[in-house]
Amino acid sequence: MDTTQKNKKTRLLFVCLGNICRSPAAEGIMQTLVDKNGLQDIIEVDSAGTSGWHEGDLPDERMRAHGERRGYDFSSLARKFSKSDFENFDYIIVMDNNNYNNVKSMAINKEQEEKIKKMTEFSIQFKHHNEIPDPYYGGSTGFELVLDLLEDACEGLMHKIIKS
């Protein structure tokens, strides 16, 4: 890592549909990894949703409860993804194909498109998963699966950033 890269933070934006389950969980998990590993000067995290249905709301109470049991704080307020996010973030990390297509449709050039990654691209153990499923309409096992997938992918993403 050269000194210019060392002085520049890598800014991550996690994106799902409503910004109340998957993306705030990814944000909270990644922030915990950043804090535990002393990477606050290297990595900055945020989250957003492709819809504005829940703007200003806390994450889903079920996701907060499942996260709390694992030692996470999911307390960011929901916001809608905007075109300016392409300028403000280095990685725009989406949870599924629908989010990918929605975000990609807002990109105005190749540079912006190349910032869009699927969360599962960073998976280490769960490489067979192509998407982070939306747990909103399911039960506890869905929330636990999402947390397992996000913990794995956040770990992989952190290692990728550290190596670059």
C-alpha angles and dihedrals in degrees: 000000000000122000096257089054091044092057095049120080119227105232117210127195118190114204134194133151105277102009091233104098123016104021098045088046090052089047092050094045092047092046089053090052090047091051095044092050098042093242098137091117092051108038132042122184138200138154139216142173131234088228126053096215094116102032111158094013126124116243118281109291092233091055090047091051094048091046093048090056087058093046099260131134111216101181107128116126119244119255135173122254112250135192090250088066088075089064096041101049136056095203126031103193117195128195102218146003094271092054089046092053093044093051093042090053088062095051114105100195145017093264091059092044091053091058090063113094133167114242091232090062086079097048117128105179101017099053092141091069115090096185141022100244120229107249095190098105096035138073138261095294090060093054091047092050091050091051091049091050093045094048089052096046094044089053090051092047092050091053091048092053093046091051095049 
